[in-house]
Amino acid sequence: MKIGKSKNLEFCAALELLEKAALEGLSRTFLLLGPDSLAKMEWVRAFTARNGGTLTEIPCGTAADSLIERLALAQKTDGVLLLKDVEALESGTQKLLLHLLDRESLICFALTGQELSECVKNGTFSSELYAMLGGWTFVFPPLSARPEDLADTLELELERWSAGTGRQVSLEENALQKFLKFAGSMEAVWSSGLRDLRASVSRMSAMAVLKSGNRPGGVRISSEIVQEEIVRLRGLWAGEPPVIREARGETAAETARKILGEERWEGLDRFAKAQLADVLFVCRQAQSLSEAGRVLFSSSRLEKRTANDTDRLRKYLLKFGITWNEILNLPNE
């Protein structure tokens, strides 16, 4: 997967529309939403490089005032303007930016992880600027919502680390499968998106080099290194909401009815049905009983000295006569 590409069909369609709109002059301002600022910045950089433009990057809230002022006062400004965290602009700078964006030769991509409409309501963001920026709005789904892109993104980050350090690093096959299995699980929230994955690759690669005795030549990341990294990431994301992806096709209640059987399902109270359906919905997404337990008891387990989530979940399921194998072996439709 190259930068700016994806195997996620909805994401691809949005990216294609965004690029066409920018290249064909259908709009000069674009608002890019989503929590992963690095992924959005890299797409804009790749877009500019592909089309031979000049890029001016402005991290709003830091040196934005002077940079935008210089651009606004320049006789001619063209190319691509990238505004990171646009919600952080001061009110005076927002007015300067409005003046700057009146120039027809400039394409502007404004990035934010915030709800700008709320910023307008509370008076911290200009309604005029929001109207100008938000004519074409695109949502960049986070890495956790694109599990189909994880393998290619991991490969890109390994190549990037190798190119930057001059040390060729790759994952052993077992290590690769172990990392990808965790990376696509509900526990892997990737709260900082691409930055999290980039940091993870950097740690594992550096550890592989150190364990090789810093010998010249290529090195391989082992399953042991991956397991150490998984433990670290679990600790980093402890207490954060797990990634629960939307079900496609049948509802959680319909799945629960199939697992439990019509007669037993209809014999349950509404309260019990609601709880069991959600538990089984999580179990169906989990890769193991232990992962499902960690996700389902993610808050209460923090209050316990020792957490045996697997046993807690197994006992809960057995109350309804359900085994993990029954959940695992229910055919996908």
C-alpha positions, -999 to +999 in steps of 0.1 A: +000+000+000+014+034-010+008+065+011-027+078+004-040+044-007-062+020+012-079-014+009-109+001+027-135+007-001-153+036+015-120+053+024-107+048-012-138+063-027-135+094-004-098+098-013-105+095-050-132+122-048-110+144-027-081+143-051-103+148-082-121+178-065-087+194-057-071+187-091-101+198-112-105+230-092-140+221-079-130+237-046-099+253-032-106+246+005-110+212+021-116+202+057-101+169+067-116+154+099-104+125+120-082+118+151-050+107+132-033+140+123-002+123+110-021+101+084-039+132+071-006+152+069+011+123+050-018+122+025-015+159+018+023+156+014+019+127-010-008+145-030+014+176-033+044+155-044+024+136-069+011+167-086+043+188-085+031+215-062+048+235-034+036+228+001+035+252+030+028+235+064+015+256+093+011+240+128-017+262+141-014+274+176+024+277+175+040+300+150+009+302+129+003+339+134+036+351+119+036+325+091+000+333+080+007+370+082+037+367+059+017+347+035-012+371+036+011+401+029+030+384+000+023+397-035+015+362-048+008+330-030+002+297-048+007+260-042-008+240-013-014+252+022-016+226+050-031+238+083-026+213+111-051+216+141-069+245+125-092+248+156-062+262+175-059+295+155-064+327+174-093+349+163-070+376+147-052+349+127-085+335+116-093+368+099-059+369+082-065+334+069-099+344+055-081+372+035-054+347+024-079+321+012-096+347-011-067+341-035-076+318-063-041+303-068-040+286-033-053+251-024-059+247+014-062+215+034-073+222+070-069+194+094-087+189+127-097+162+151-123+185+168-159+193+160-155+227+144-193+233+146-190+232+184-161+256+183-183+280+163-211+277+188-188+285+218-173+314+199-137+302+195-139+297+158-151+321+131-184+310+114-172+327+082-139+307+082-158+275+090-182+281+061-152+286+038-133+256+049-162+232+053-176+233+019-159+200+011-155+179+042-139+145+044-136+121+073-104+101+076-112+069+094-087+060+121-062+031+117-083+010+141-112+012+118-092+000+088-078-035+098-074-044+061-047-017+058-026-028+088-003-053+069+005-028+042+010+001+066+033-020+088+054-029+057+056+008+048+067+017+083+094-010+084+107+003+050+107+038+064+126+029+095+151+009+075+157+037+050+161+062+079+186+042+098+204+023+071+196-010+088+174-035+070+148-049+094+119-073+088+096-095+109+100-132+112+069-149+097+055-161+131+063-126+146+045-109+117+013-130+122+014-125+159+017-087+156-010-085+129-034-106+149-030-082+179-030-051+157-064-060+143-079-070+176-104-051+198-076-043+223-055-025+197-071+009+199-043+028+181-054+059+199-027+080+183-032+063+149-001+061+127+021+077+154+014+047+176+023+022+149+054+042+139+066+043+174+059+005+178+079-003+147+107+019+159+109+001+193+108-034+178+133-026+151+158-010+175+154-040+199+161-064+170+193-045+161+204-045+198+197-082+203+217-090+171+248-075+188+246-046+163+260-068+136+260-052+101+234-064+077+197-072+079+181-083+112+147-100+120+122-090+146+114-122+166+081-134+182+096-126+216+102-090+207+067-088+193+052-102+225+071-077+246+057-049+224+022-063+227+025-062+265+037-026+264+009-015+241-017-032+263-003-012+292-003+020+271-040+016+262-052+003+295-086+018+304-093+031+269-125+019+252-119-012+230-125-011+193-160-025+187-166-025+150-201-023+136-217-056+128-226-063+092-257-083+084-276-097+113-280-079+146-264-088+179-297-102+192-301-124+161-266-138+166-274-145+202-306-162+193-287-185+170-261-194+196-286-199+224-314-215+205-349-202+200-365-218+231-338-207+256-336-172+240-374-166+244-372-178+280-349-149+290-360-116+304-355-085+282-327-073+306-308-107+303-313-107+265-298-072+261-267-081+282-261-115+267-265-101+231-238-075+238-215-100+254-218-124+225-214-096+200-180-088+216-171-125+218-178-130+181-152-102+173-126-114+198-098-137+188-098-156+221-118-160+253-091-141+272-093-111+248-130-110+251-127-111+289-102-082+289-125-061+267-157-069+285-142-062+320-118-034+308-129-010+336-136-032+366-104-052+360-084-020+368-098-021+404-087-056+410-052-067+422-054-098+400-079-100+372-091-134+359-112-121+331-112-154+312-127-173+342-153-146+348-165-147+313-164-185+311-186-187+342-210-161+328-214-180+295-219-213+313-249-198+331-266-199+297-250-233+288-228-216+262-192-227+255-165-208+236-165-234+209-202-228+202-194-191+197-163-198+176-180-223+153-211-204+145-210-199+107-206-163+094-233-153+071 
